[in-house]
Amino acid sequence: MKLVTVAEMIAIEKQANENGLSYAAMMENAGQGLADVIVQTFAPGQDDVLFAFGLVGAGNNGGDALVALTSLAEQGWRSCAYLVRRQPDALVERLAAAGGEVVRLDDDPSFESLTECLETADVVLDGLLGTGVRLPLRETAAAVLW
């Protein structure tokens, strides 16, 4: 497995985009690849319904998580996206159309839904922080992660 720094990843994505692989296509590839690994890792029994929960931010990493959650929902998983600083968009609508749940931080001020999902999820996806993260974390992200 090759690990890269944030700067290297940004450069790789930029070069791929310049060579014709759009950021949207990269998001689809990353999200589907993540879903594939999850399904291979967590092979449920015939009657098992596993629960994938994702923290979803405004950036491309959030998009990756939404693609993965949608794929999992389409494969019979219970999938839920917890939107943090992300407005509903086409990827959120795709998840909902696939039967996934969408919870907005704005609608969960006491973090009850967040807590319940974290306590019951079989898999938790981090789509909140990506290559654009800057420290210190914004108050909203810090509150969710605290």
C-alpha distance (Angstrom), angle and dihedral (degrees) to the residues before:
residue distance angle dihedral
M1 . . .
K2 3.77 . .
L3 3.77 119.2 .
V4 3.79 121.8 -158.7
T5 3.77 134.3 -167.9
V6 3.79 122.4 -114.0
A7 3.80 90.4 -103.9
E8 3.81 91.1 50.7
M9 3.82 91.6 49.1
I10 3.79 92.1 50.5
A11 3.81 89.6 50.3
I12 3.82 92.3 47.8
E13 3.80 92.0 50.5
K14 3.80 92.0 45.9
Q15 3.81 92.0 50.9
A16 3.82 91.8 46.7
N17 3.80 90.4 50.8
E18 3.81 91.3 49.0
N19 3.81 88.5 51.3
G20 3.80 92.9 54.4
L21 3.81 105.0 -89.3
S22 3.79 103.5 120.7
Y23 3.78 123.6 -142.3
A24 3.82 87.2 -116.6
A25 3.81 90.5 56.1
M26 3.81 90.7 46.9
M27 3.81 88.6 51.9
E28 3.81 91.2 51.4
N29 3.81 91.5 48.0
A30 3.81 93.9 47.5
G31 3.80 94.4 45.4
Q32 3.80 94.4 46.4
G33 3.79 90.9 45.9
L34 3.79 90.2 52.1
A35 3.81 91.5 48.9
D36 3.81 90.1 49.8
V37 3.82 92.0 52.9
I38 3.80 91.4 47.4
V39 3.81 92.7 50.7
Q40 3.81 91.1 47.7
T41 3.81 91.7 48.0
F42 3.79 97.8 44.3
A43 3.79 105.3 41.6
P44 3.81 102.7 179.9
G45 3.78 124.2 -153.6
Q46 3.79 117.8 -107.6
D47 3.79 93.8 -92.1
D48 3.80 97.4 37.5
V49 3.79 120.5 106.6
L50 3.76 110.0 -165.7
F51 3.80 123.7 -156.2
A52 3.80 123.4 -131.2
F53 3.79 116.5 -170.6
G54 3.78 124.9 -172.3
L55 3.78 134.2 -165.6
V56 3.80 102.1 -144.0
G57 3.79 125.0 -162.0
A58 3.78 131.8 -175.1
G59 3.80 98.0 -93.6
N60 3.77 137.9 78.1
N61 3.81 91.5 -83.4
G62 3.79 87.0 61.3
G63 3.79 87.8 51.3
D64 3.80 90.6 52.1
A65 3.81 89.5 53.3
L66 3.81 92.1 48.3
V67 3.81 91.7 51.8
A68 3.82 90.0 49.8
L69 3.81 93.0 47.0
T70 3.80 90.8 49.1
S71 3.79 92.2 50.6
L72 3.80 90.4 49.1
A73 3.82 91.6 48.9
E74 3.80 89.2 51.4
Q75 3.81 88.0 53.5
G76 3.79 93.4 53.9
W77 3.78 101.5 -91.9
R78 3.77 122.8 134.9
S79 3.81 102.0 -115.7
C80 3.78 129.8 -172.8
A81 3.79 131.4 -179.9
Y82 3.79 119.0 -156.7
L83 3.79 105.3 -155.2
V84 3.79 115.1 -144.5
R85 3.81 113.4 -179.7
R86 3.82 90.3 -20.9
Q87 3.77 122.9 118.6
P88 3.80 119.4 -146.5
D89 3.81 109.4 -85.5
A90 3.80 138.7 159.8
L91 3.82 92.6 -68.8
V92 3.81 91.8 51.1
E93 3.81 89.8 47.9
R94 3.82 90.1 50.2
L95 3.80 90.5 54.5
A96 3.80 91.8 49.4
A97 3.82 91.0 47.8
A98 3.83 88.9 52.9
G99 3.80 90.0 55.4
G100 3.78 97.4 -97.3
E101 3.77 124.0 142.3
V102 3.79 124.1 -118.8
V103 3.80 122.6 -158.3
R104 3.79 121.9 -179.0
L105 3.78 120.9 -147.6
D106 3.81 87.0 -136.5
D107 3.81 88.3 63.5
D108 3.83 93.6 47.1
P109 3.83 105.7 56.4
S110 3.80 94.4 157.4
F111 3.83 92.8 45.5
E112 3.82 91.9 -123.6
S113 3.81 93.6 137.8
L114 3.79 91.3 44.0
T115 3.80 92.1 51.3
E116 3.81 93.5 46.7
C117 3.79 92.6 48.9
L118 3.80 93.8 47.2
E119 3.81 90.5 49.8
T120 3.82 94.4 50.2
A121 3.81 104.9 33.0
D122 3.77 119.7 111.4
V123 3.81 90.4 -159.1
V124 3.82 129.7 22.6
L125 3.81 119.7 -159.5
D126 3.79 122.3 -156.8
G127 3.77 106.6 -142.6
L128 3.78 91.6 145.9
L129 3.78 102.9 82.9
G130 3.78 124.2 43.4
T131 3.78 141.2 153.4
G132 3.80 91.1 -56.7
V133 3.80 95.1 60.8
R134 3.78 115.9 129.2
L135 3.78 127.4 -170.0
P136 2.87 134.1 -92.4
L137 3.79 92.5 48.2
R138 3.77 117.3 -123.0
E139 3.77 113.2 -97.7
T140 3.81 93.0 -107.6
A141 3.80 95.5 52.7
A142 3.80 91.6 42.9
A143 3.82 91.1 52.1
V144 3.81 92.3 51.0
L145 3.79 92.9 48.0
W146 3.79 95.1 42.8
